[in-house]
Amino acid sequence: MAAATSRSNYPPLVNNTLTYTSFDNGNERVVAEVTGTLPLHGLGLSVGQYAELRRTFTSTDLTTFGRLTGDYNPIHYEETDNMIRPTYEEVDFNDSTTPIPIAENFTSNNMPRIVHGILVASLFPSLISSVFPTAIYRHQRLKFVLPLLCDTKVLARCDVKKIRGLRNDDVVVELETNVWREKDGASVLCGEGECLVRGGKELGVLVEEAKAETEEGDKLN
């Protein structure tokens, strides 16, 4: 597992920008801004390229994620969110007004809400699918470095470290993945990921030379 890397070790943003908006309580807001050098759809993909995504997780995001996954760890919620706590048998997961079931004796003491770690990690496949719409994100190793507080803006980044060709026209892209706090560059999450880009060789993906590695002993044609 790679150690957390300082954001200052990376070059500044230079190219493509993709902006995604959503509606939060009826108000339109920017959900994510994707920038970097990764080419859209993988045309001309090569080692050393990267993409970054800026995102702020709100209270609404945390509550929605908790309901979808059933993760009701009290650290992700405020005491005021759970004044009436039903038993699990009473929860209607299709009813957004149903209070979240948390232990009756829990008190938050105004502790800031902590973003679910896996929700933070979901930025990596989100970033890759934004640039490569048909890619399959198939592997991720994670190291949780620091807790991320709700309403804190972060920068998620994927760097292409290696490209492996398969017998068909698909390629496997190995990634270095990081999430930093935007305000001070502190590492929140780091690791390595891997995605499959379909038809990569037809798109001009630059597979590593000198006996490029392949899966299960396959060799490039």
C-alpha positions in Angstrom: 0.0 0.0 0.0 1.4 3.3 -1.0 1.9 5.9 1.7 -0.2 9.1 1.7 1.2 11.5 -0.8 1.4 15.3 -0.4 -0.7 17.1 -2.9 2.2 19.5 -3.5 4.1 16.7 -5.3 1.7 16.9 -8.3 1.6 19.3 -11.3 -1.2 21.9 -11.6 -4.3 21.4 -13.6 -4.1 22.1 -17.2 -6.8 20.7 -19.4 -10.3 19.2 -19.6 -13.1 20.4 -17.4 -16.4 18.6 -16.7 -19.0 20.2 -14.4 -21.9 18.2 -12.8 -24.8 19.8 -11.1 -27.6 18.4 -8.9 -30.6 19.6 -6.9 -30.4 19.7 -3.1 -33.7 20.6 -1.4 -34.8 22.3 -4.6 -31.6 24.3 -5.1 -29.2 23.6 -7.9 -25.6 23.2 -6.8 -22.4 22.0 -8.4 -21.8 18.4 -7.3 -18.4 17.9 -8.9 -15.9 19.5 -11.1 -13.6 17.1 -13.0 -10.4 18.5 -14.5 -7.0 17.2 -15.6 -5.2 15.6 -18.5 -7.0 12.3 -18.9 -8.6 12.4 -22.4 -12.3 11.9 -22.7 -13.3 8.4 -23.7 -9.6 7.3 -23.5 -8.5 8.6 -26.8 -4.7 8.8 -26.5 -4.6 7.6 -22.9 -1.0 7.2 -21.6 1.0 6.7 -18.4 1.4 10.0 -16.4 -2.0 11.4 -17.2 -4.4 12.3 -14.4 -7.9 13.6 -13.5 -9.1 15.4 -10.4 -12.5 15.9 -9.0 -13.6 18.5 -6.4 -16.5 17.6 -4.1 -18.2 18.7 -0.9 -20.4 16.1 1.0 -23.4 17.7 2.6 -25.7 16.6 5.4 -28.2 15.5 2.8 -25.5 13.3 1.1 -24.7 11.6 4.4 -28.3 11.0 5.3 -29.1 9.6 1.9 -26.1 7.3 1.9 -26.9 6.0 5.3 -30.4 5.1 4.3 -29.3 3.4 1.1 -26.6 1.3 2.8 -28.0 0.8 6.3 -24.9 2.3 7.8 -26.3 4.0 11.0 -23.1 4.6 12.8 -23.8 7.6 15.1 -20.7 9.4 14.1 -22.3 10.1 10.7 -25.4 11.8 12.2 -26.4 14.6 14.5 -28.5 14.0 17.6 -31.2 16.3 16.2 -31.6 14.0 13.2 -32.8 11.2 15.4 -35.1 12.5 18.2 -37.5 9.7 17.5 -35.7 6.4 16.9 -37.8 3.4 15.6 -36.6 -0.2 15.8 -35.1 -1.7 12.6 -38.4 -3.5 12.0 -40.2 -0.2 11.8 -37.9 1.4 9.2 -39.4 2.0 5.8 -36.4 2.5 3.6 -38.6 4.0 0.8 -39.8 6.7 3.2 -37.4 9.6 3.4 -39.2 11.0 6.4 -38.6 7.9 8.6 -36.1 8.7 11.4 -32.8 6.8 11.3 -32.6 4.1 14.0 -29.7 4.9 16.3 -29.1 3.6 19.8 -31.3 5.4 22.3 -28.4 6.3 24.7 -26.3 8.0 22.0 -25.7 11.7 22.3 -23.5 13.6 19.8 -22.5 16.5 22.1 -22.4 18.7 18.9 -19.7 16.5 17.4 -19.3 17.3 13.7 -20.7 14.7 11.3 -18.0 12.4 9.7 -18.4 11.4 6.1 -18.7 7.7 5.5 -15.3 6.4 4.4 -16.7 4.4 1.5 -18.7 7.4 0.3 -15.4 9.3 0.1 -13.8 6.3 -1.8 -16.7 6.4 -4.3 -15.1 9.5 -5.8 -12.6 7.3 -7.6 -15.0 5.3 -9.8 -17.1 8.4 -10.1 -14.1 10.3 -11.5 -13.1 7.5 -13.9 -16.6 6.9 -15.2 -16.9 10.6 -15.9 -13.9 10.5 -18.2 -14.3 6.9 -19.5 -18.1 6.4 -19.7 -17.8 2.7 -20.6 -14.9 1.7 -18.3 -15.4 -0.9 -15.6 -13.8 0.0 -12.2 -12.8 -3.4 -10.8 -10.3 -3.0 -8.0 -9.5 -0.6 -5.2 -7.1 -0.7 -2.2 -7.6 1.9 0.5 -5.9 3.5 3.4 -8.1 5.8 5.5 -5.7 8.5 6.7 -7.9 11.2 8.3 -11.6 11.5 9.0 -13.5 13.8 6.7 -16.0 16.2 8.3 -19.2 17.1 6.6 -19.2 20.2 4.4 -15.5 20.1 3.9 -14.3 20.4 0.3 -12.0 17.7 -1.0 -9.9 17.0 -4.1 -9.9 13.4 -5.4 -7.2 12.4 -7.9 -6.5 9.4 -10.1 -3.0 9.1 -11.7 -2.3 6.6 -14.5 0.7 4.5 -13.2 0.6 1.6 -15.6 -1.3 0.3 -18.7 -1.5 -3.4 -19.5 -2.8 -4.8 -22.7 -5.1 -7.9 -23.0 -5.4 -10.3 -25.9 -8.5 -8.5 -27.1 -8.6 -4.7 -27.6 -9.2 -4.0 -23.9 -6.6 -2.5 -21.6 -6.2 -2.5 -17.8 -5.3 0.8 -16.3 -3.6 0.9 -12.9 -4.1 4.0 -10.9 -2.7 5.8 -7.9 -5.7 7.3 -6.0 -5.7 10.1 -3.4 -8.2 12.4 -1.6 -7.0 15.6 0.0 -8.7 18.3 2.0 -8.9 21.3 -0.4 -8.2 23.9 2.3 -4.8 22.6 3.5 -3.9 19.6 1.3 -4.0 17.1 4.1 -4.4 13.5 3.0 -7.7 12.0 3.8 -7.6 8.8 1.8 -5.0 7.0 -0.4 -4.5 3.8 -2.3 -4.4 2.0 -5.6 -7.1 1.3 -8.1 -7.6 -0.5 -11.4 -10.1 -0.1 -14.2 -10.8 -1.8 -17.5 -11.0 0.4 -20.6 -12.9 -1.4 -23.3 -11.5 -1.1 -26.8 -8.5 0.8 -25.4 -6.0 -0.3 -28.1 -8.4 0.9 -30.8 -8.6 4.2 -29.1 -4.8 4.7 -29.3 -4.1 3.9 -25.6 -0.3 3.8 -25.2 0.4 0.3 -23.7 3.7 0.0 -21.9 6.5 -1.3 -24.2 9.2 -3.9 -23.3 7.0 -7.0 -22.9 3.9 -5.3 -21.6 2.3 -7.3 -18.8 -0.9 -9.2 -19.5 -3.4 -11.1 -17.4 -3.2 -14.8 -17.1 -0.3 -15.2 -19.4 -2.0 -13.6 -22.4 0.3 -11.7 -24.8 -0.4 -8.8 -27.1 -1.1 -9.7 -30.7 
